[in-house]
Amino acid sequence: MQRQDDGGEATGSLKEPGSPPLARPHSGSLSPEEPTMMRRNDNYWPVPGEEKNLDLDFVNSNARSSDSIPMKNLYGDDVSPLYPQPGPYFADGRRRVDYVLAYQIQKPSGDRRRSSKFGENNFIRRLRRSLSMRSSRAPLQPKEDPEIAAQEQRADYHEDDKRFRREEFEENLLETGLELEKDEGCKIPGIGFLKIHAPWNVLCREAEFMKLKMPTKKVYDVKQGSNLVEKIRLFIHKVTAPLHPKVDANRPQSVKSLSHPFSREKQHLFDLSDRDKFFDSKTRSSIVYEVLKRTRCTRAKYSMGITSLLANGVYTSSYPPHDGDIEDANAEPNDRKLLYQEWASYSVFYKYQPIGLIRKYFGEKVGLYFAWLGVYTQMLIPAAIVGVIVFLYGCATVDDNIPSMEICDPRNNITMCPLCDHACSYWKLVTACGTARASHLFDNPATVFFSIFMALWAVLFMEHWKRRQMRLNYIWDLTGFGEEEEEEHKDHNRAEYEFRVMQKTMRLEHSTPKGEKVKLTCTDRMPAYLTTLVTMCFLIAVTFAIVFGVILYRISIKAALHISSYPAARSNIRATVKTTAAIINLIIIIVLDEIYGAIARWLTTLEVPKTDKSFEERLIFKTFILKFVNAFTPIVYLAFFRGRLVGRPGKYLYVVGSYRMEECAHAGCLMELCIQLCITMLGKQLIQNNLFEIGIPKLKKLLRRRKSELDSKQEEELNNSLQRHEKDHLLGPFVGLSPEYMEMIIQFGMVTLFVASFPLAPLFALLNNIIEIRLDAKKFVMELRRPIAAKAKDIGIWYNLLRGLSKVAVIVNAFVISFTSDFIPRLVYQYMYSPDGTMHGFIDHTLSSFNVSDFQPGTAPQQPMNLGHKVETCRYKDYREPPWSNTPYELSKEFWAILAARLAFVIVFQNVVMLMSDFVDWLIPDIPKDISLQIHKEKILMVELFMKEEQGKRLAARDNHHRDSGTSPSSTNQTPTLPRSRPVSHTDCC
């Protein structure tokens, strides 16, 4: 069956002279004019273990093999191309490879005893006879084990099944007009390649079907706002000229082509002077991929598309080839090499990213990710500067801080209650001087301002990104890209879904009415949903249990260090416990991140989502919940629970028998929270994000080199001799952008959620992202196969997660300032209880007294006299009545006053910051004014263009009418004949 095009020729037979659509180096060629070569029995249904039509199929296979025509025009006697081409081209060196399908080649005939299979048609009969003899307990022949023979036959049968499916699929691809070439003589053992080329007529047809917007001949001036705005923009561009990458140097920035969905009837509107460059490599590969997704194998009992063929191993991989080499100095200039020089090199870390070139090479979806990452990194610069200023303010005012001065004053001579039962002794408050001074660096009035600033910063970042996204949509001609087109282009059934539907179809073959479409229902997925729910709850419980285990470690190691006989171990117990616990938490977070990521993918696969978009969203949801809980559970415990569930001396709270819950230092838990955040953030960024991304690929490369029998020089020569599609096959597969986004979302949470306790978080995030951009760039350009270009208007569900985190950050920071820091108690003391309105006496005000005779039996210190005098009362941090009051050890009125002030601060802070954020959101329009004007201008120009076209058609029709009737138009109304609306040359026809 051949499809007729507008020119009247068969689409499948349109090929360039001397270059058949399908070239086989080893066997022969297949073209649309010879469809019978690939035809097989329509009743063929290859299921291992069945005996239907076996002999007939083997006969047909032999006939096919003997009828193949060897290629003499492209390959010499040594099966080498006569016209070698280093780039991604066919063997003729002229037709470009737009897409590659890889598959496994059968072993040589001697290894698999093909002669016994294809040379003797009675093999099946002998096998059946052997099996029947075995079932009747007859003696076996000494040299033939029927079980081994059956296993070999099943393997051959499975390989034949794959080969027949490939042949049918390739035959159907030929019928769509694609041109194919096989390469089974490559230097990668056991792998064959099917190279696919889309000729001009197929590109035009599919571009019209996909409604691809292509630039027309019409160009117009782009203005960036008013004259003043334009002058400011030009001035900034001139100042920052050294920061711009050296790409698109010859393209005027103030001129834009008018774009319109491609139409074969309106080819004259488009600039087709250079057809080879009209459709770039990204567009060509995406067009071929759309054809692959629509092409199906239908002769079997169930239909199979490219996704099912990949899932069943008929093809092992599929990918568009990279443009060319980047390391070869003599290589032709190409976009990949330009990206490597101007983007994926660490020497250009200070430059802007070439977002337009990234989008041109990788597609809109990848381009939007790197554009978002660039905007996020730029916005971190002011946040990092303000964070450093806040930190420096804390350093400058630490000597003037009255509470820390009172703690460090030895004249106060305050004796504190033991930090643990029996093993720990009384201690002097002056020994906490260093911790108190360090806490002031992060717990000072400036941190409140910084929390408000970061809440507004998050809103400004989101608004800035929305405006940047709209500008990119305009530049990339995505303003009219609607949801219907997204669904049409992206939402194709996944391979696993089709496979499960096929299994269900086979299971319900006799009970399902004819014509009724089989699909997976909620009942089919119910076991998977229950498994997901139970597993997610179990993993979250595991995270809580591990955090609790680290708490027990801190409690036990503190007691062990107190009773240690080594003075060095007892010298700085608190710092040792904090740091080691934070490092343990970091290691656990990194390990569990990898485990949870794999489990989330497994759970999502169990649910068998129908489309790639559904799979991605479900995977993102599960991964985000697990990784967020894993990363932030230790931090949330330190911020809001540690020191709250302690009790008091003489009535402490115990867990797991005799483990007493840990207390905060006298200066609060903010310092420990800061240490945990610092180690977690730096560790995750250095180890997980950077070291893993750099080290693991190098380790794999080293292991591959050690396993190879070639030395480095021979391996380099072999690599240079490989063709482009073979080199790409050795690269890693592209697994999507979700891991990249997830890293940045967790980092965004670190930067915004607990920024009140760690003002340097934006600085560390900025330094990490500068490296991360170049790391990701190098990975995309050098280490991964080229992804299929996917259109996208926005970053999808990630924007909603960012917006949700920015809202939650306001509430979290309000509680951190109010409950974790001493900001509110200091304010309450200064304005309600201070005799002179200053902070003098604040430390004594926060300490309660305890009579040591009220200790429970067995909990009193073992060495109570190590201070040189008998201790009668000790102090502890809490607001409780003294032992000599009428209600000893009950919560005092100061406690309730401070609690009320804390809750009031949370409510006021949250509402004020939310109101300011909403005001900023309302104040800044989502669409820049100049972009909205340019979009409106584009619509007007498009209408004018079509009006002129219609007028030209009418004038051309009138001229033809006068010419046919033998008359001429009036001399007073002569109008120059405009170009015909439809080209008459055959070469312009699709």
N, C-alpha and C positions, 0 to 999 in steps of 0.2 A: 504494500500500500504506500503510495507516494502522494505527498501533498503538493498541490499546485500553488505557485506564488502568483503575484500580480503580473509578472512578465510572461506567464504561460508555460514556464519550464518547471520540471519536477524539482522540488526543493532538495531532495536527497541527491540528485545528480548534478547539482551546481558545485563544481570543484575546479580548482585551478589545473591548467594543463600539466600533464605529466606527474600529477600528485594525487594518487587515489586517496579517498577519505580514510581508509584503514590500511595501514602497512604492517605486515608481520615479518620481522627479520628472519625468523626461523621457519615459519610454516608457509606464509603466503599472505595474500591481501583479500579483503572483503569489501565490497562496495554495494551501494543500494541496487546496482544493476544485477547483482548476483545474490539475491536473498535466499535462494534455495540452498546455498552452501551452509547457512547457519540454521536452516529449518530442522526441527526435530519432531518426533512424534508428539502431537498435541495431547495425547493421553498420558504422557510421561509424568509420573508422580514419584519422585525419588525419596523414599523413606527407608532408612536402613532397616533391614530385616524382612521387607516385603519382597515378593518374588515376581511381581507383575511386570511383564514386558522386558525382562532382563536381557534375554537373548536378542530380541529385536533391537534394543537400544545399542548393544555392543556391535551389532552388524552395521547399524546406521553410523556409529562412531567410526568404524573402519572405513566406511564409504566416504565419509566426510574427510577423513585424514588423507585418503588417496586422491581426492579431487582438488586439494588445495593447490593454488597457482603460486609458484615462488616469485618474489619480487626481484626484478633485475634492474629497474630504473633507479632505485634509491640505494641499493646495497650491492657491494661487490662480491666477489667469490668468497672473501674471508668474512662475510657478514658484517662489514664495517661501513658506515655511511660514506657515500661518495662526496657529500658536501657537508663536512662537519661544521658545527656552529657552537661556540662555547656557551651562548646564552640559552634562555628557555625557548628553543625552537624545535620544529620537527626536523627530521633527518635531511629534508631538502634545504634547510637553512633559511627559509622564507616565511613559513607559517608559524605563528607564535603559539606556544603552549599556554593555553588559558587555564587549564585545570589538569590535575593528575590523580588517577586512581591506582593504588598499589594493591597487589594480590600475591598470594603464595603460588610458587610454581611447583608442580608435581616433581617428585624425585625421579632420577633417571630410571629408565625401564629395567635395567639390570638389577637395581636395588629393590624394586618392588615386584619383580617377576611379571612384568607386563606381557611377556610372551605367552605365559600360561593363561593369561586372561583374554588377550585379544587374538592370539594366534589359534586358540582352540575354543570353538564355540560350545563344545560339550563340557566345559569346566563346571558350569552350574549343575549339570546333570551328575557329574562325578561327585561334586560337593554334596548334593542332596543324597546321593547313594551312600556316601561315607557317613553322613549324619544319620541316615536311617539304619545303617549297619551298626553305628554306635548305640543307637537307641535300642536295637534288638540284641545288644551285647555280643555282636559278632566281632571277631578279631580284627584289629585295625591293620592297615598296610604298614609295613615297617618304616617307610620313608616319607609318609604323609600323615601329619596330625590334622584331622579335620577342624579342630578348634582353632589352631593357628591359621589354617587356610581360611576359615570363616572370618577371623579377625582381619586378615589381610584383605579379603574380599570386601568387608564392610568399609575399611579405610579407602580402598579404591573407589568403592561405590559413592562414598561421601565426597571424594575429590571430583568424581565425574558429575555429581549433583551440582557442586559449585561451578564447575566449568560450563555446564549446560546453562546455568542461570546467567553466568557472565556473558555467554554468547547471545542469549536472548536479549539481555539488557543492552548489550552493545549494538545489536541489530535494531532495537527500538531507538537507540540514540542516533543511529544513522538515518532513520526515517524522520527524525526531527530536523535534519540538516547539518548536524555536527559532523566534523571530520575527526577521525580517530587514527592513532598510530600506536602499535604495540612495540614494547622494548623488553624482550626477555633475555637479551644477551648482555645485561648490565653486569657491573663488577660487584654488586651486592648479591651474594649467593642466596638462592631460594626466593628471590623477589622479582616479580614482573611489574611493569608499569604500563598503564594505558594513558597515553597523552591525548588530550582533547583540545581541539581548535574550533572556535566559533567563527565561521566566515561572515562576511559583511551582511548578507541577507538575513542570517539568523540573528545577528546583533540588532539589526533594524527592527525585525519582527518582534523580538523579545523586549526591546526597549519600549516599543509602543504598547505592548501588552502590560509591562510593568509600570507604565506611565512615568518613565524616568525623565526628570527635568534636565534638559541639555541647553547649553548656551546658544543663543541665536546670533545672527549677524548684527542685530541692533544693540548698540551700546549707549550708555547715558552717564552723565556726570553724577558723582556721589558727593554730596555736601554733608559735612559733619556738624550741622547746626548753624548758628548765626556767625557773622563775620568775626566777632570777638572770640567765640568758642573755637572757630576755625583757626584763628591766629594762636590761641593758647595751645591747641592740639599740635599745630605745626612746630611751635617752639619746643614743646615737650618731646616731640618725635625727633627733633634735631639734637636736643641735649642727650637723649637716650639712644642715639644712633649706634654707638659702639656696642650696646647691649642687644641689638637685634641680630638674629642669625642671617647669614648671607645666602638667602634663598629668595626666589621670585624677584631678582634684582631688576629684570627688564620689564616687569609688569607694572603699569601705572596704578597707583593705589586709589586714584580719584575717579577711575572709570570702571564700570561694571557692566557685564553683558546681561541682556534681558534673557531670562530662561523661560522655557516653555516645555511641557511634556512632548516627548519626541513623537512625530507622526510621519509615516512614510509618504503620505499625500502632501505634506508640507515640508519636504526636504529642502526646498529652495530657501526656507527661512533660516536654515542652519548653515554654519560655515563648514562645508565638507571639502575644503581644499586639500586637507591632509587627513585621509580616512584612517590611516594607521594611528593617529593621535586623537581622533575625535572621541573614541571610546578608550579611556585609559585602562591600564591593566586591572585596576581594582574593579571597574565597572564590567569589564569583560568576564572576569572570574565570577562575579556575582550573577551575571546573566547565565553563564553556564551552570552555576549551582542551582538556579531556579529551574532550568531545563532538567537537570538531574533529579530534582525533587518531584517533578511532575511525571517523569518517565517511570514506568512500572513493568514488572514481569507479571504477565497475566495468564500464562498457559497452564500454570499449576493450579492446585485447588484453592489457593489463596493468593492474593495480590501482594507483591513485595516491591517497595521502593528502595531508594538508595540507603535510607537509614536502616531498613531491615537487612539489606545486603551487607552492610558494614557490621551490623550486630551479629549476623550469622557467619561471619568470616568469609563470605564470598569475595569481598574486598577487605583488605586489612586497614587501609587508611585512605583518606581523600584530602587534598589540600591544593590551593592555588600556589604556583611557584613564585619564589622571590624574583625580583627584577634582574638581579645579577650579583656578581661578586663585589665584595667591599675591601678585601685585603690585598687583592692583586692591583699593583700600581698601574698595570697596562690595561686594566678593565675599562670598558666603555662607561662614560658617565651615566648614572642612573639614579633614581630617587632613593634607592636603598643606600647607596654609597653616600649620597648627600645627607641623608638622615644620620648616618654614622658619623660623618664629619662635623655636622652642625648641631647634633642633638645627643647622640649616644656616647659622647666623649667627655671625660671628666675635665678636660681643659676648657670646656665652654660652660662650666657650671654656673657662671655669673650671667649668662645670656638668657633672653627669653626663649621659650620653646617655639619651634616652627609649626604651630598648630595647623595651619593650612596644609602643609606638606604631610603632616601626620595623618590628617583626615584623607588626603588624596591617596595615600599609600595603604592605610589600614582601615579606612572607613569611618563613618560618623560616630559610631559607638565608642571606638577606641579614642578617637579625637576628642570626644566630650570628656572622657575620663581624664586625659592628660590636661585638658583645658581647666577642668574643675580642680585637679591637683595643683596646677599653677596658680589659680586664683586663691586657693586655700593657703598655699605657701606665701604668696604675696601679702595676704591679710595677716599672717602670723608675724610679719615684721613689726608693725606698730604694737601688737600685743606683747611681743618679746621685749621691745624697748621699754614699755610701761612696766612690765614685770621686773626688769632689771632695776628700774628706778625705785620701785617699791622695795626691792631687796636691799638696795643701797641705802634707802631711807632707814630701814631697820638696822643696818650696820652703823649708820651715823648716830642714831639715837639710843643705842644700847647702853651707853654709859650714863645717859640721863633718865633711864627708866627706873622709877622709884621702887616698884615691886621687886625687880631683880636685884637692886641695890640692897634692899632689906634682907633678901634671902642670902646674899653674899656677905652681909655684915656679921662677923663672928661675935659681936657684942650681944646680939639677940639671944644666942645660946638656947635655941629651941630644940627640945628633945622630941623626936618623932617616934610613933609606934612602929613595931616590927612589920616588915613587908611580907613575912611568911611565918607560919606557926613553928614554934619550938626551935628550929634551926637558926632563924634570923634573930638578931639582937636589935636593941634600940639604936637609933642613928641620929646624927645632928643634921638639921635642915641646911646648914652651910655647905654640906657636901654636895647638894644639888645646885650649886652656884652655876656650874658650867651649863647644865641643862636649861636653867632658867634664862641665862643670857642668850643661848642659842635659840630658845623658843621665841624670844622677842624679835628675832629676824623675820619670823613668819607670822607672828601674832602681835600685830600692832595696828593702830587706827588706819594705816594706809591700805591694809588688806581688805578692809570693808569697801573702800573706794575702788580697789582693783576688782572686787567681785561685781560691783555695779558696772564697772567699765567692761568686763568680759561678757556680761549678759547683753549689753548693748552691742558689743563687738560681734557676738554670735548673730544678732539680728542684721547688722550691717553686712556681715559676710554672706548671709543667705540672700539679702536683697541685691548685693553686688553680683552674686552668682546668677540670679535670675535675669538681671539686665545683660550680663555677659552672654548667657545662654541665648537670649533673644537676638543679640547681635550676631552670634554665630549662626543661628537659624536663618537669619536674613542673608548673611554672606554665603552660606552653604545651600541656599535655595530650599530650605526645609519649612518655610512658613506655611505652605499648603499641604504639608505631609500630615494627613489625618489618621485617626484611629483605624479607619477601614483599611487604609494601605498598610498600616503596621500589622494588622491581623492577617492581611493577605500575604504579606511578604515574610512574616516571622513565624506565624503559628502553624507549623506543619507537624504532623504526628511524629512522635519520637519512636525510635526503633523498638525499645522495650514495650511500648504501648502496642505497636502493631504485632509484635511477637505474642503478647498475652492475648490479644484479640484473635490471632490465628489459632492459638491453643484452645480458646473458648469455642471458636467456630468448629474446630475438629471434634471437640467434646460434644457439642450440641448439633452435630451435623444432621442427625435424623429427626431431632425434635423441633428444630427451628423452621418456621415456614419459609418458603422460597421468597426471595426479594426483601426479606426483613434484615436490616443492617444490625450486625452484632457489635456491641460496645460494652465497655466495662462500666458497671454500675457501682453505686455506693456499697451495695451488699458485697460485691466482689472485693472491694477495697477495705471492708470493715476489719478483717484481721490485721491488715497493715496499719490502719488508723489506731487500733488498740495497742499494737506493738509500739507505735511511735509515742503514744501518750504515756504508757508505762515506762518505756526506756528514758524518755525525757525527764520524767519525775525522778526516776532512779538516779540519773546522772546528776541532776541538781542536788539530790540528797547526798550523793557521793562527794560533791564539791563542798557542801556544808560539813560533812564528816571530816574531810581533809583539813578544812580550816579549824575545826574543833581540835583535831589532832595537833596542829601547830600551836594552838593555845595551850594544850597540855604540855607540849614540849617547852614552851616558854616558862610555864609554872615550875616544872620539874627541874629544868636546867638552872633556874634562878636559885632554887633551894640547894641544888648540888654545889653551885659555885659559892654560896654563903658558908657552907660547911667545909669547903676545900681548905687544905693545909698550905696551899701555895699562895703567897701574897699577891703574885701577879694575877691570879684568877679572881681574887677578891677585890682588886683595885678598881676595876671599871665594869662591874657586873651588868648594870643597866644597858650600857652601850653595846656590850658583847651580845646580850640576849636580843636586843632590838635588831642588830645587823644580821646575825645568823638566822633569825626567824624570817626576816625579809628576804634573804637569799634563798632559804628553803621554799618560801612562797613563790618566788620567781621561778625556780626550777620546776615546781609543781605546775604553775600556770603554763609554762612553755610546753611541758610534756602533755598535759591534758588538752591544750589547744590542738595539738596534732591528732590526738585520739578522738576528741569531740568532733573535729572537722570530718574525719573518716566516718564516724558513726552517723553524723548528720546526713552525709551523702548516701550511706547505706539505707537509712530510714526513708529518705526521699525516693530512692530507687524502689524500695518496697511498695510505696504508694502508687507507682506507675503513673505519673502525671502524663497527660495526653500530649502537651506541647512543651517545647523548650522553654517558653516564657513561664509557664506554670511550674515546671521543674525548677527553674532558677529562683522564682519567688519563694517557693516552699523551702528550698535549700537555704536561701538567705535568711529566712525567718528562723529556722532551726539553728543554724550556725550562729546567728547573732545572739539568740537567747543563751545558748550554751557558753559561748566565748565571753559574753558580757558578764554572766553570772560567775564564770571562772576567774575573770580578771578583777572584778570589783567586789566580790564577797569579802576578801581579807580587808580591803580598804573600808568598806561599809562597817565592818565589825569594829575596826579601830576608831572610826569617826563617831559612831553613835551608840555602841554597846559596851565597849571596854570602859571600866571604871563606873558604870551605871549599876551593874548587878553584882555589887561587892558585899554589901552589908556594912557593918561597923565593927570595931574591936569588941571582942566578947560575944559577937553574934554575926560571924561572917557566913557568907554563902559558900557551900561546898558542892563540888561536882565529882562524879566518879569516886565516891568514897571520901578521901581525905584531901583532894585537890582544892585549894582555896582560889576563888576567882581572882584574877590579877587586877591590880589598881593602876591608875594613871600616875605619872610623875606629878610632883606638886605644881609644876607649871602647866599641867594639862596633857592631854594625849595628842595635841597638835604636832608636837615634834616627832613623835613616833609615826603619826600619819604621814608627815612630810618624808621621813626616811623610807617608809614603805612605798610611797608614790615615786620617789626618786629612783630607788633601786628597780622597781617594777617597770617604770617607763624606760629608763636607760637600758635595762637588761633586755626587754622585749625588742627595743629598736636595734640595739647592737647585735644581739644574738639571733633573735627570731627573724627580724626583717632584713638585716643586712648580712650578717655572717652566714645564715642559712642560704640566702640567695646567691652569695658569692662562693661560699665554700662547697656546697653540695654539687653544683655543676662542675666545679674544678675537680672534686673528688671522683665523680662519675667518669670524667674524662681521663683522670689518672688511672682508675681501675680498668677502663677500656684499653688504655695504652699498655698496661701491664699484661692484660690477657692477650693482646695482639702479639703475633710472632714477628712483626715488622719493627725495625728500628724507627727512630723519629724521622730520618731522612726519607726512608721508603714510604712511611705513612704520609708524609707531606707530598711526595710524588703521586701516591695513589689518590690523595684528596684532590690534587690539581687535575688529575685525569678524569675525575667524575664529572658527569653532566649536572646541570642545575637541578633537575628534579631528583637526581640521586643524592646530591648533597642535602637537599631539603628533607629527604626521607630520614636522614640521620639526625635531624634536629628534633627537639622535643615538641610534642603536640600542644596546641593552644587549648587551655582548659577554661578559658573565660576570664572575666574581669572581677569576679566575686572575691577571690582572695586579696586582690589589690585594694579593692574598696573596703574590705573588712578590716585590713590593717589600719587604714586611715580613719575609719569610723571609731574603732577602739581608741585610737590616739586622740581623736576629737573629744571623746568622753573623758579621757585623762586631762585634757587641756581645760575643759569647761566645767566638769562636774565638781571637782575638788580644788579648783584653782585658788580658793581662799587660803588653803593650807600649803600651797606650793606655787608661789608666783613665778618661779623659773621654768615652769612646765612649757609655756609657749616658746621659750628660747630653745629648749632641748628639742621640741617638735620641729622648729624651723631648721635647725642644723640637720636633723634626721631627714627631713623632706628634701633638702638640697641634694643629699646623697641618694635618696630614694628615687627621685625623678630620673637621674642618670642611670641608676641601677636598672630600673624598669625599662628605660629606653634601650639600654644595651641588651637586655633580655629579649625584648620584642624584635630588635633588629638582627641580632646575631645568634641567639640560642633557641628561638622558637620558630616553628613553621608559620608561614604567613596566615593570619586568620581570614576567614571569609568576611568580606566587608558587609557590615550590617548597618542599616539606617536607624537613627534614633533622634528624637527631638529633645530629649532630656535624659537625666541620669536615673530616672525611674524611681524605684522604691527607696533608693538611698537618700533621696532628698527628704522623703517623709521621716526616715530615721534620724537624719541630721536635725530636722525641725523639732522632732520629739525630744531629742537629747538637749537641744538648746532651751526648751521649755522646762525640762526636768532640772537642768543645771541651775536655774534660778531658785527653785525650791531647795535643792541640795545645799547650795551655798548659803542660803538663809539659815538652814539648820546647823551647818558647820560653824558659821559665825556666832550663832546664838547659843548652841549647846556644847560644841567642842572647844571653842576658844573661851578665853576669860574676858572677852570684850564687854558683854552685858554685865557680869558681876562687877567689873571695874566701874562702869557707868553708874550702876545702882549705888555702889559704895560712895563714889565721889559726890553724888547729888542728894543722897538720902542719909548716909551714916557718917560721913567724914566730918570731924569737928571743924576743920578749917577749909573744907572744899578742895583738898588736895588728895593725893594717893598715899600719903603717909599713914601707916597703920593698916593698910589693905591686907597684908599677909596675915597679921594676927586676927583680922576680922574673918578670914576664910578658914581658920583652923579651929576645930573643936577640941575639947579636953576629954580624956578618958582616965579613969582610976584603974591602975594596974591590978588592984585586988579583985576587979570584976572579970578578969580573964577566965575563960572556961578551963577546967582541969586538963592539963596536958598541952595547952596552947601557949603558955607563957614562955618567954625566951629562956634558952638553956643557960646563957651567960648574962645575967642581968646587970652584973656589976662592972662591965668592961668600960664604963664611962667614968669611973673614979668616984662615983657617989650613988647612993641608993635612989632609984627612980620611983616616985610615987604616982605621978601623972605623966602621960605622954599626949602628944597632939596628933591629930589626923585631919585630913582635908575633907570637911563636910560642914553643913549648917545644921547642927544639932544642939540641944540643950546640954549644959554642963552636968556633971554627976551630982552636984550639990543642989540642983534645982528640984522643984516639986515633980517635974516630969523628966527625969534624967534620960538622956540619949534619944529623946523624941525630936522630930524635925522642928526646927525653930521657925519663927515668923519671917526671918530673913530669907529662908529657903523658899517660902511661898511667894514672897515679894519678887525674888529674882526669877522664879519660874514664870510668874505672870509677865514680867518684863521680857523674858525670852520669847514667850508665845506671842506677845504683842509685837515684838520686833520681827518675828517670822511673817506675821500677817502684813505688817506695814511694808517690809522690804519686798515681799513677793508682789503685792499689789502695785507698789510704786514702780518697780522695775518692769513688771508686765505692762503697765500703762505706758511707760516710756518706750518700751519695745514696740508696742502696737502703734504708738504715735510715729515712730521712725518708719515702721512698715507702711503706714498710710502716707507719710510724707514723700517717700521715694517711690515713683511709679515703676511698675514691673517692666514696662517697655520703654526704652529711651525715646525721647521725643523725635530725634532725628531719624531713628529707625522706623517709627510709625509713619513719618512723612515719606520716607523712601519707599516703604511698602505701598502706600497710597499712590505714589508717583509711578511705581511699577505697574499697578493695575491700569492706570490711565494710559501709559505707553503701550501696554498690551492691547487695549481696546483700539487705540489709534493704529497699531500695526495691522490688526485684522480688518479694520475699516479700509485701510489702503489696499490690502490684499483683495477684498471683495470688489473695490472699485476697479482695480487692475483686471480682475476676472471679467467684469462687465465690459470694459473697454476692449479686452482681447476678444470676447465673444462677438461684440459688434463689428470689429475689424474682420473677423472671419466671415461674418454674415455678408458684409459688403464685398469681400473678395469672392465669395462663392456666387453672389448675384451679379458679379461683373461691374458693380458701381463702386465709386470711391466716396468717402465722406466729404462733407463740405469743406472747402478750402479755408473757410473762416473758423472752422471748429476742429481743425486738424490737431490731434494730440499724439505725441510720441507713443508708440506701442510699448507697453510695459512688458517685462518678462512674463513668460507663461507661468501660471501657478503650479503646473505639474511638469516636471522634466520629461523630455521625450527620449532622451538617450537611454539605451538599455542598461548601461552601467549604473545609472542612478536609481534603477528600479529595484525594489525589494520583493 
